[in-house]
Amino acid sequence: MTASPFKLTQCQSITLEEFTRLDKTKYAMEPKIDGWRIQMEVAPDSLTAWTRTNHIANRKIPMAEKYLLEIAKGVNTSFRLDGEVVYLDKNGDPDFNFTSRCMGSGTDVCIQKQMDEERYLSYVVFDILAFSQLDYRPIAFEERRGYLDGLLADNEYVQIIDTWDPSLEQHGANIEKFLEGSVLKRLDAPYAGKRHKSWLKMKEQETIDVRIIGYKEGQGKFKDLIGAITFRAPDGTIGNCSGMDDDTRVHISDHREALLGTTIEVKHYGKLVDGFRHPQFIRFRTDK
């Protein structure tokens, strides 16, 4: 197996209207878990984790890595997985901001943050790309999923993503649980390794990655903290967003100068002539 990361499959977007016209018998539906994309190669005596941008992220998810190494020792061979790192609470609800604060830090700081709060990141696996010397990418998704189910059993810190028959009802449940939407994967498709129509994503609202260029000062209970983030979109549009939780607001306020120029994800409800409608902070995109 190559010691380099494989190219990752990326989703194409579809609207709810396009979804209604889709032949749903050809797809499986998964919740869109928007954590930290990690490709991981696990061998009996070693493990390598790559981020979406091909940076090494070893040791940042210690509980998950420990379990995966045990699996590799048990089968006495290596395998490669594709998935998302995210913190899930005892109810299985995600905390994307805590995930980003950990994964966006150096390794030792990332581990220390998890230890301090006794909250450990999980690895949610949605594909298997290789096993031993066999490249699984040319195999159809439905068959790859069978191999994945046969390799891993759900653990507290390693979970195989759930799949369902596509429906608007399940899409609504995915939004309610994970806040992001759904991914539709064509059952007979190989792993494309690029942005491809075999993986389709649906969201409740539009999102965009923007850069922080300044802040508005807070008032009232937010006195001495930031009140809103001023951002610039890729097309040059300037806007302001709030919506962050209290911990994130404090973190940004304490590091406001260092965070200038960094990327955040903002949700909105359409583009207006003078900017975005109701933009709200979602999370840091320190993987970009």
N, C-alpha and C positions, 0 to 999 in steps of 0.2 A: 504494500500500500504506500502511496506517495506520502512524503513527510510534509507536503504543502497542503494548504486548505483548498477544497474544491470550490468552484464558483457556485454561489447560492441561487436557488430559484426565487424569483420575486413575483409578487402578485400584480395583475392588471385589475383596475377598478371597474366595477359595474354599478349601475343605479338599481334602485328597487324596481323600476319599470322594466329594465333589461332582465332582471331576475325572474319576473313573472313570465317572460317568454322563453326562458332557458329550459332545456330538456333535463329536468332534475334527476332523472333516473341514471344519468351518466356521472353524477357527482356525489361526493360526500361533503358534509358541512361540519366545520370545526369553529369553535369560538376564536376570534382574533385576540390573541394574548400579546399585547404590545409591550414586551419587556425588553430584554437585552439579547439580541440574536447571537447565539453561540453555536459554532460547529465544534464537535469534540471527537477526537480520536482517543480511544481507550485501549490499552494493552495490559497484559497481566502485571507488568512492572513499571508502567509509565502512562502518563495522560497529557494530552495537549489540547488546550481550548483556544479557539480563534474567535475574535469578534467579527462583526460584519465587515469591518475595514481591515481584517487580517492581522490585527495586533494580538499578541499572546496574552491570555487572561487566566493562566494557570493559578490555582490555589484560591481563587476568589469565591468559589462556592464549595467550601470544604466538606460539608455533609453530603452533598450530591456526588462529589468526586470520590469520596470514600466508598460509597455504595457501588458506583460504577466500576471502580477498581476490583471490588469483590466479585462482581459479575464476570469481569474479564478473566480473573483468576479461576473462577469456576468453570468457564468454557475453554480456558487455556488458549485463547486467541484474541486478536484485536478486532475492534469494530468502530465504525464512525457514525455519529448521530448528528442530527440537525434539530435545534429547538430554541426555546426562549428561557432565559434566566429571569425569574421574577420572585418577589417575596409574596407568599400567600399566607394569610392568617389562618387561625384554627377553623374558620368557616369556609376556607378556600377562596376568600376575596383578595384581590391583588392590591398592593401598595406600590404603584409605579414610581412615586417620588423617592421612597426609601430605596427601591431597587437602583435607581439612577444615582442616588447619593453614594451608595456603596460601590457599584460597578465603575462609576466615574472617578473613584479615588485610586490611589496606589494600592498594591496588594495588601500590605500590612495594615493600612488604614481601613481598607474594605473589610478585612477580617475582624479588626478591632471594633468597628461599628456594629457588626453582627453580634459579637460577644457582649458588648456593652448593653445592648438592648435585648439580648437573648432572642433575637429574631434572625433566622438563618434563611438564606436564599434557596430557592428550589430551581430545578431544571425540568421544564415541561417539554417533553420530547415529542416531535411530530413527524420524524422521518428517520429511516436508517439508510445510509448511503453506501456502506460497504461492510462486509463481514469476512474476516480472515483475508484471503487474497482475492475475494470475489467482489467486483464492483456491482453494486445493486442499482445504480442510477438508470441503466437501460430498462429495468424491470418496471412493470406497471405499478402505479401507486397502490392499488388494492392488494397486490401480492407483497409489496414492500411492507405494507401495514401488517400483514399476517406474520412476516418475519420479525417485525418489531414487537408485536404482541407475544411472540414465542420467546424472545430474548429477555425482555424486562417484565418484572412484576412491579406494580405500583409500590412505592416506598414513600415515607414521609417527605423526602426531599427530591425524589425523582418520580415523575408521573408521566404517563403516556396521555396525550391529549385525547379528549373524548370526541367521537364523531357521531353524526346523526344523519338521517335522511333529510335533505334540504326542505325547509318550510319557513314561511314568514313567522310562524309561532316560535320556532326554534331560534330564528334570527333575533326576535325580540327578547327571548330568554338569554341569549348570548350577550346582548347589549346590557341587559339588567345586571348580569353577573360580572362581566368583564369590562363593560363600559365602552368597548371599541367597535364591536360588530362581528362579522363572520367571514370565514374563508371557505370557498368552495374549491374542492380539488377533484379533478377529473379522474375517475377510477382506473381508466385504461392508459393513462399517460405516464411516460417515463419522467424522471427527474430532469427538468430542463436546464438548470444551471444558469438561468438568465430570467429577465422579466418575460412572462409567458402567459398565454390565455388558458393554460391548463390549471393555473391557480388564479382564482378570482376573489376579490375582496369587496365587501359591502360595509359601509359605515352608516351611522345614524346622521352624522353631520360631517361637513368638510373639515379637514385639518391641513395645516401648512407649517413647514419648518421656517423659522424666521430668526434673525440675529438681534440680540439685545444691544441697543444703542444709547440707552439712558433710563431714567426713572422719574416718576412723579412721587413727591414726598407724601407720606401718609398723614391723615388728620384724625382727630378724635382718638379712638382706642389704638389707632395705628401711628400715633405720634412717635417720632424718632425711628420709625420703620418706613420702608417703601410703601407707597400706596398702590402703584401700578408700574408695570414694565413698559418702557417705550421700545418698540421694535421696528425693524425694517424688513419687509418681505423681499423675496428674490426679484420681484418686478419693480422694486423701489418704493412701494407703498409704505407709508409710515402709519403706525397705529399704537394703541395703548391697550394693555390687557391686565386683568387681575385674575382672581379665581383660585389663587394658590392657597394651600392650607397654612395654618399658623406656623408650623415648623419650617416649611419651605420659605415663607415670607421672612422669618428671622434669619434663615440661612442666606438668602439673597441680600438682606440688609447688611449682614455682617461681612459679606464678600462682594459688595456691589461693584467695586472697581475691578476686581479680578474677573468678574463675570461679564464685563463689557465685551462684546464681540462673540460671545458664545451662542450656541444654537439652542432654541427651545421650540417645542411643538405647541401650536395654538389651534384651538378649534373655533369655528365661526359658522355663521348661518347665511353665508352668501357674500358676494363681493358687491359693494356699492360704488357709486361714482367717486366718492371721497374716502373710501377705505372698506374695511370689513365690518359686517354686521355682528355685533356682540362678541368680539374676540375674547377668549378666555384661555388662560394658561393651562396646559395639560401636564407637561413635564420637560425636563432637560433632555436634550439629544446630544449627550457627550460622546455618543458613538458615531457622530457625524462631524 
